Amino acid sequence: MTALKTAIEQSRAVWEQWNELGVDNRVVLLEKWADILGNRGAPYSDAAEMVRFQCNQATHLIAETEWMPGPTGETNELYCAGRGTFLVAGNGETALAGQLAAALVAGNTVVLCAEGEVGTALVADLAKAGCPDRVVQQYANPSDEELAHVPGIDGVAFCGDAQQVHKMDVALSLREGALVQVVAETDTQNLPEIGSPVYLLRFVTECTRTINITAVGGNATLLELGSG
């Protein structure tokens, strides 16, 4: 538990900087990661294509800030941000790469719960692509006891069969505080959820930003027009 808690804390410590990097800059970095993965050859070539797919969807779905109408002297912006820190777990190069890419491009930091060569390769290649330190932490697959008590996570992305997903849901429901969303993929062969065009929207939260320039003395343009 102490090791997992430390990994989450280290990941959360750099979340704000990663989230503020912006979608376009994260896409550039993750596409470099895809190129490095592709150079490994099979079976990582499919994983590389999945990373590129998630980046392309992010560019189309969440990169642009939406401007909303408001009163004179006020601007309103609607934009997407990451939720925080996700646990990503499962098996298979393509599934893990897709989950990682969706979580990261959306602005989240990640604790990757994948043991063995695949997890190590994914994290090592992310570092080669220029991913900042601690944005992705690697950890062994957590036990049910750890899931029931682990603090500081904002979501879980998991690829496994329906029984495993149910078991994880039960463990997470025992946690104190807010319920943790599980983004589940149960078809481990075809990956219809991870391959969905809107999969990455499960990793974002919508935010609004309002700037009221009348609060500092009124709309200068309107004041000038009215002075004549």
C-alpha positions in Angstrom: 0.0 0.0 0.0 2.8 2.4 0.9 4.5 1.9 -2.5 1.2 2.5 -4.4 0.3 5.5 -2.3 3.8 7.0 -3.0 3.4 6.4 -6.8 0.0 8.1 -6.8 1.3 11.1 -4.7 4.2 11.5 -7.1 2.0 11.4 -10.1 -0.6 13.8 -8.6 2.3 16.2 -7.8 2.9 16.8 -11.5 -0.7 16.7 -12.7 -1.3 20.4 -12.9 1.7 21.0 -15.1 0.8 18.2 -17.4 -2.8 19.3 -17.6 -1.8 22.9 -18.4 0.5 21.7 -21.2 -2.5 21.7 -23.5 -3.9 19.1 -25.9 -1.9 20.1 -28.9 1.4 19.9 -27.0 0.5 16.5 -25.5 -0.5 15.2 -28.9 2.9 16.1 -30.3 4.6 14.2 -27.5 2.4 11.2 -27.8 2.8 11.0 -31.5 6.5 10.8 -31.0 5.8 7.9 -28.5 3.7 6.2 -31.3 6.7 6.5 -33.7 9.0 4.9 -31.2 6.5 2.1 -30.4 6.1 1.4 -34.1 9.8 1.0 -34.5 9.6 -2.0 -32.2 7.6 -3.9 -34.8 4.9 -6.4 -34.1 3.0 -6.5 -31.8 3.7 -2.9 -30.9 2.8 -1.6 -34.4 -0.9 -2.0 -33.5 -0.3 -0.3 -30.2 1.3 2.6 -32.1 -1.8 2.9 -34.4 -4.0 3.0 -31.3 -2.0 5.8 -29.8 -2.3 7.8 -33.1 -6.0 7.2 -33.1 -6.5 8.6 -29.6 -4.4 11.6 -30.5 -6.5 12.3 -33.6 -9.7 12.1 -31.7 -8.3 14.4 -29.0 -7.5 17.0 -31.7 -11.0 16.8 -33.1 -13.0 16.5 -29.9 -11.3 18.4 -27.0 -8.5 20.6 -28.3 -10.6 23.6 -29.2 -12.0 26.1 -26.6 -15.7 26.8 -27.2 -16.8 30.4 -26.9 -20.3 30.8 -25.3 -22.5 33.9 -25.5 -22.8 36.1 -22.5 -23.7 39.6 -21.3 -21.9 42.6 -22.7 -18.5 42.9 -21.1 -18.3 39.2 -20.3 -16.5 36.3 -22.0 -17.3 32.7 -21.3 -15.2 29.7 -22.4 -16.0 26.0 -22.3 -13.0 23.7 -22.4 -11.9 20.2 -21.3 -9.4 19.3 -18.7 -8.1 16.1 -17.2 -9.7 14.6 -14.1 -6.5 14.0 -12.2 -4.7 10.7 -11.7 -5.9 7.4 -13.2 -4.9 3.8 -12.5 -4.5 2.0 -15.8 -4.5 -1.8 -15.7 -5.0 -4.7 -18.0 -3.2 -6.9 -20.5 -1.9 -6.6 -24.0 0.2 -4.0 -25.8 -2.7 -2.4 -27.8 -5.2 -2.2 -24.9 -2.7 -0.7 -22.5 -1.3 1.8 -25.1 -4.8 2.9 -26.0 -5.8 3.4 -22.3 -2.6 5.2 -21.6 -2.9 7.4 -24.6 -6.5 8.4 -23.9 -5.8 9.2 -20.3 -2.6 11.2 -21.0 -3.9 13.2 -24.0 -6.9 14.2 -22.0 -4.7 15.7 -19.4 -4.4 13.1 -16.7 -1.4 11.6 -15.0 -1.3 7.8 -14.7 -0.2 5.0 -12.5 0.3 2.1 -14.9 -0.4 -1.2 -13.1 1.2 -3.6 -15.5 4.0 -6.0 -14.6 6.6 -7.5 -17.0 8.0 -6.5 -20.3 5.0 -4.7 -21.8 4.6 -2.2 -19.0 8.3 -1.5 -18.9 8.5 -1.0 -22.6 5.6 1.4 -22.7 6.9 3.5 -19.9 10.5 3.5 -21.3 9.4 4.6 -24.7 7.2 7.4 -23.2 10.4 8.6 -21.5 12.3 8.5 -24.8 9.5 10.6 -26.4 10.0 13.3 -23.8 7.3 12.6 -21.3 8.0 14.5 -18.1 9.2 12.6 -15.1 6.5 11.1 -12.8 3.6 11.8 -15.3 3.5 8.0 -15.6 4.4 5.8 -12.7 4.7 2.0 -13.0 3.3 -0.3 -10.3 2.4 -4.0 -10.0 -1.2 -5.0 -10.3 -2.9 -3.9 -7.1 -4.7 -6.3 -4.8 -8.4 -5.9 -3.9 -7.3 -4.7 -0.5 -5.2 -1.9 -2.1 -8.1 -0.9 -4.4 -10.4 -0.7 -1.4 -8.2 1.7 0.5 -6.0 3.4 -2.1 -6.3 7.3 -1.7 -6.0 10.0 -4.3 -7.2 8.4 -7.5 -9.7 10.0 -9.8 -10.5 7.1 -12.1 -9.6 3.6 -13.2 -9.2 2.3 -16.8 -9.3 -1.5 -16.9 -9.2 -4.1 -19.6 -10.3 -7.5 -18.5 -13.3 -9.9 -18.5 -16.7 -9.0 -17.0 -16.0 -10.9 -13.8 -12.7 -9.1 -13.2 -14.5 -5.7 -13.8 -17.2 -6.6 -11.3 -14.6 -7.6 -8.8 -12.8 -4.3 -9.2 -16.1 -2.4 -9.0 -16.8 -4.1 -5.6 -13.4 -3.3 -4.3 -13.5 0.3 -5.3 -17.0 0.7 -3.8 -15.6 0.0 -0.4 -13.4 3.2 -0.5 -14.3 6.2 1.6 -15.2 9.4 -0.2 -16.3 10.0 -3.7 -17.0 7.0 -6.0 -14.3 6.3 -8.5 -15.3 5.9 -12.2 -14.2 2.6 -13.9 -13.7 2.9 -17.6 -14.0 -0.7 -18.5 -13.1 -2.7 -21.6 -14.4 -6.3 -21.5 -13.8 -7.4 -25.1 -10.0 -8.0 -24.8 -9.7 -9.2 -28.4 -11.6 -6.6 -30.4 -11.4 -3.6 -28.0 -14.6 -1.9 -29.1 -14.6 0.5 -26.1 -11.0 1.6 -26.4 -11.4 1.9 -30.1 -14.6 4.0 -29.8 -14.3 7.5 -31.3 -15.5 9.0 -28.0 -13.6 6.8 -25.6 -11.3 9.5 -24.4 -14.2 11.6 -23.3 -14.5 9.3 -20.3 -11.2 10.8 -19.1 -12.1 14.5 -19.2 -14.1 16.9 -17.2 -15.8 20.0 -18.8 -14.8 23.4 -17.3 -16.0 26.9 -17.8 -14.0 30.1 -17.5 -15.7 33.5 -17.2 -13.9 36.8 -17.5 -16.0 39.8 -16.5 -14.2 43.0 -17.6 -16.9 45.2 -16.2 -15.6 44.4 -12.8 -12.6 46.6 -13.4 -14.4 49.7 -14.6 -16.6 48.7 -17.4 -16.2 47.9 -21.1 -13.7 50.4 -22.3 -14.9 50.3 -25.9 -18.5 50.9 -24.9 -17.5 53.7 -22.6 -15.6 55.3 -25.5 -18.6 55.0 -27.8 -20.9 56.5 -25.2 -18.7 59.5 -24.4 -19.5 61.3 -27.7 
